[in-house]
């Protein structure tokens, strides 16, 4: 599982971190993107703060992955996970 946070985005390292994450999970071997599958959305509250959690499945030629994106109340990215 790959975890990229808003802190990396704030420092401008998000793109670099994402590229590193793609290398770790061998995304070149995934093949061509085919389609998005089912998506799920929910609101969560942690320590008095509300977040939106979006989970979406993506189908590639050779594998399937699950993207999980977390947004704060201002819809700013607070988490990006690939599994």
N, C-alpha and C positions, 0 to 999 in steps of 0.2 A: 504494500500500500504506500502511496506517495502522499505526503502532506505538505502543501504549500500555504503559507499564511500571509495575511495582510502586511505583516512586518516586512516580508521580502518585497512586496509590491511597493511599500513606502520607501524603501531604500533603493529602488530601481533595479533590484536583483531578481525580480519575478520572472522575467523572460529567461534569464540565465538559469534560474532554479528550475523552471519548467523544462528547458532543454535537457538539463541534467537528469530530471525525473524521467523524461522520455527515454533517455539512454539506459537508465536503471531498469526500466520495464520493457526494454527491447521493442519499442514502438515501431521500429522499421520492419519488424517481422509480423506486424499486425495485418498487413495487406491493406487494400483499399477500403475506405469507409463505405459501408453499405446502407445503414439506416439507424435512426434512433428508435429505441424500444419504449417501454413504459416509463413514464416519469411520475415521481411522487413529490408532493410538496406538503410541508407542515410548518407550523410556528412552534418554536420552543422558547422557554424562558430560563435563563441561568443567571443567578446572582442579581436578580431584578432587571436584567436586560433581555429584550426580546430579539429573536433572530428568526430568519426564514431559512429553512433547510430544503434544498432541492436535490433530489437524487434521480439520475437519469441513466438508463442503460444505453450503450451504443454498440452496434454490431459492426465488426470489421470482417474482412475476407477470411482471416485466420483465427480470430478470437473475438470475445466480447469483453467489454469493460464497463465498470460502473463509475460514473462521475458523481461526486457529492460536492455541492457548492453551498456555502453558508454566507448569508448576507445579514448585516445589522439593520436596525430600524430605518436608517437612511439609505438602505439598499447598497451599502458599500461592502465589497468583498471582505470577508473575515476568515474564510477557509476554502481551500480547494483540494479535493482528495481524488485520487485515481486508484481504483482497485480492480 
